[in-house]
Amino acid sequence: MLELSCIASHLLWLGPFMADIGARTPSFYIFRERELVYDLFEAATSMRMMHNYFCIGGVAVDLPYSWIDKCLDFWIGVIGGEEAINWGLSGSILQASGIKWDL
């Protein structure tokens, strides 16, 4: 949920930025993806924005059973370990691709 919050925040920055530099069409796609993130928030917490999901000691409620499938459908692709190395990725993205690497 924290990562989805980060993605929604970055999309909120990217959409208007693209419009400011004259790229109108990508901003529509960006806001569409942001709405998908908000749909995931709503499915988990019944609120699209300002959701009170995290609390001291954990989270307010468990995720609904169908939420994981909805979240997996949201992600567009998977980066394998070999691709991550070839692209020169590092940090958490490299570790998420299955490569055990830490500096």
N, C-alpha and C positions, 0 to 999 in steps of 0.2 A: 504494500500500500504506500509505503514511503517512496519507493521508486516510481510508482505511478503518479504520485503527487509531484515529484521532480519532473517527470515527463510533461505533465500538464502545465507546469510552470514554464518550462522551456518552450513549449509550443505557444504559450501566451506571449512570450517575447518574440518568437520567430515570425509569427503571422503578421503582426503590424510592421515589423522590421522589413519583411519582404515587400509589403505594400508601400512602405516609405521609399524604398529604392526603385519602385516602379514595376515590380513583379506582382501583378494583381492575382493571377490565377493560382499560384501556389498557396496564397493565404487562404483561399477557400478550402483547399485540401487539408491544410494544417488545422484549421478550425474544425473540420469534419473529424479528424483524428482525435482532437481534444474532446469533442463530444463523446467519442467512444470511451475515452478514459473516464469522463464524468458518468457515463452509463454504468461502468464498473463500480464507481463509488456509490452510485445510487442502489445498485443491486446488493452491495454489502452493508450499507449503513442507512439506507432510505433517504439519503440527502446527496445532492449533487455537489454542493460547495459547503464549506465550513462544517464539514462532518466531524463529529466528536467520536472518532474511532479509537484513538490511542488514549490510554489512561495509565495511571501509576500501577505498575505491576503487570502490564500487558495490554490487552485490547478489550473493548467494551463487550463485544459479542464475537462468537465464532463465525467464520465465513459460511455462507450457504453452500450446499453441496454442488450446485450447478455453477458456482462462481469461478472455480478453478478452470472449468472448460471454457467459460466466457473469456477469461483472462488469457488462456492459451490461444484462443482464436484471434485475440487482439494482436498478439505478436506476429510480425510478418515473416521473419526468418530466423534461422539458427546459424551461428557461426561455429564451424568445426575447429578443432585444434590446429590442423594443418593450415587452414585458411587464415586463422588468427596470426600464426607465425609469419605466413607469407605477406600479410598486410601490415606487419609490424605493430600489431596491437599490444597493449601492455595493461598492467593493473588489473582491475576487477573484470574487465572484458576478457582478458587472456585467461584468467582463472576460471571464469564462467564457461569458457570453451573447453575446459577439461585439462588444461595445461597447468601443472603444479609448479608455479614460479613465483618467487617472492624475493625481493631485494633486501 
